[in-house]
Amino acid sequence: MTTLKDQTIFMSGGSRGIGLAIALRAAQDGANVVIAAKTAAPHPMLPGTIYTAAEEIEAAGGKALPITCDIRDEEAVAAAIDAAVDRFGGIDICVNNASAIQLTPTEATEMKRFDLMHQINTRGTFMVSKMCLPHLKKSDNPHILNLAPPLDMSPKWFGPHVAYTMAKYGMSMCTLGMAQEYAKQKVAVNSLWPLTAIDTAAVRNLLGGDSMAKMSRKPEIMADAAHVILTRDSGDCTGNFFIDELVLRDAGVQDFSQYAHDPDSPLAADFFVPDAVFDQVPTKVLRAPGY
């Protein structure tokens, strides 16, 4: 495949940030995008709702179905998937984008926040995938794409924020296990993760505002990398932990300045990127002390 035209994408989250960027890139091909997220009303610190996302998707050339959905709620997820199938006739792609983050050490992590991260990240990814799978298996080129990191077991990723790391790696383990489980049915299950920080509301709110945004890339780099993955043959592309820049370099992209907010600013590395990855790219990336 070279296009996502008429493909139906079920996406958890997606009203802003990386998820919305992936949706808009797919919409340019003429894809159908189901935005299943909680944000139905404007939030003072988080731009965008499922309805504004749907408007942008339609304006970009796709068809959109916005659904208010808390992916912690089993009945709500089942209803959202039923609505997607009723509207578009099936599901070809599942993108597990929804995620919760809190970068706190053990004693500073409240259990309600621990539960939230695990319910959304690990449990949500498992449940949305599980419920999409009966429909994915009917598709000609089914994909599950988890926005989750490589399983790098270095202690440095656990020490500063073990609760968050466990929750994100739970998503990654869904990739590892389901890719093996559904290989014979040719359902591709992969993860995608950024080399650098990505300018999203979470980065601005949690990691340093505008100053951190200058050291981050635009979400479009993840969208373009996701497009490359999702247009590959599902029977030949599964069980991978992709890094955005490596995917695009493999696809022939050489100029990454289009993704920079400030071409003169150094780029900050994202969490969880294995050391060996930095040896594979010419991009100079600053890694935080301790990482």
Stockholm file with secondary structure:
# STOCKHOLM 1.0

chainA/1-291         MTTLKDQTIFMSGGSRGIGLAIALRAAQDGANVVIAAKTAAPHPMLPGTIYTAAEEIEAAGGKALPITCDIRDEEAVAAAIDAAVDRFGGIDICVNNASAIQLTPTEATEMKRFDLMHQINTRGTFMVSKMCLPHLKKSDNPHILNLAPPLDMSPKWFGPHVAYTMAKYGMSMCTLGMAQEYAKQKVAVNSLWPLTAIDTAAVRNLLGGDSMAKMSRKPEIMADAAHVILTRDSGDCTGNFFIDELVLRDAGVQDFSQYAHDPDSPLAADFFVPDAVFDQVPTKVLRAPGY
#=GR chainA/1-291 SS CCCCTTCEEEEESCSSHHHHHHHHHHHHHTCEEEEEESCCSCCSSSCCCHHHHHHHHHHHTCEEEEEECCTTCHHHHHHHHHHHHHHHSSCSEEEECCCCCCCCCGGGCCHHHHHHHIIIIIIHHHHHHHHHHHHHTTSSSCEEEECCCCCCCCGGGTTTCHHHHHHHHHHHHHHHHHHHHTTTTTCEEEEEECSBCBCCHHHHHHHTHHHHHHTSBCTHHHHHHHHHHHTSCGGGCCSCEEEHHHHHHHTTCCCCGGGBSCTTSCEEBCTTCCHHHHTTCCCCEECCTTC
#=GC SS_cons         CCCCTTCEEEEESCSSHHHHHHHHHHHHHTCEEEEEESCCSCCSSSCCCHHHHHHHHHHHTCEEEEEECCTTCHHHHHHHHHHHHHHHSSCSEEEECCCCCCCCCGGGCCHHHHHHHIIIIIIHHHHHHHHHHHHHTTSSSCEEEECCCCCCCCGGGTTTCHHHHHHHHHHHHHHHHHHHHTTTTTCEEEEEECSBCBCCHHHHHHHTHHHHHHTSBCTHHHHHHHHHHHTSCGGGCCSCEEEHHHHHHHTTCCCCGGGBSCTTSCEEBCTTCCHHHHTTCCCCEECCTTC
//
